[in-house]
Amino acid sequence: MAQGEIITSIVSSFKKEPRNKIIISCSDLCGYASEELESELTPESLAKAINAFENGEANEHDERIVDAATSLCHQASNRCWGECEDEEEDEWSEVDISTEWSDYDSDNPAELFVTVYQD
């Protein structure tokens, strides 16, 4: 699924049932980040990078992966909680967020997900 489709799917689900958080699956994170990185990102690689990041041991490669995945969090949250500034250009106001990564250290990396909260 292309980045735009992933964002649209997340936002559509949120709009059907608005909450104070957005939960983004591993498959969406990997799909989106793969396009950002211009190479396939596996759940295992994402989980390894998140684990290193959370433990303060991330190298430059890990940080690029985390940044690419976190970009989806920002894009989705801006469209869920922000204001549309230019519909034609698909520009949205930036929303301050915090992220909570879960199950990145489980036996099944595909279970990884992130919860996004508006600050």
Buried (B, 14 or more C-beta within 10 A) or exposed (E): EEBEEBBBEBBEEBEEEEEEBBBBBBBBBBBBBBBBBEEEBEBEBBBBBBBBBEEEEBEEEBEBBBBBBBBBBBBBBBBBBBEEEEEEEEEBEEBEBEBEBBBBBEEEBBBBBBBBBBE
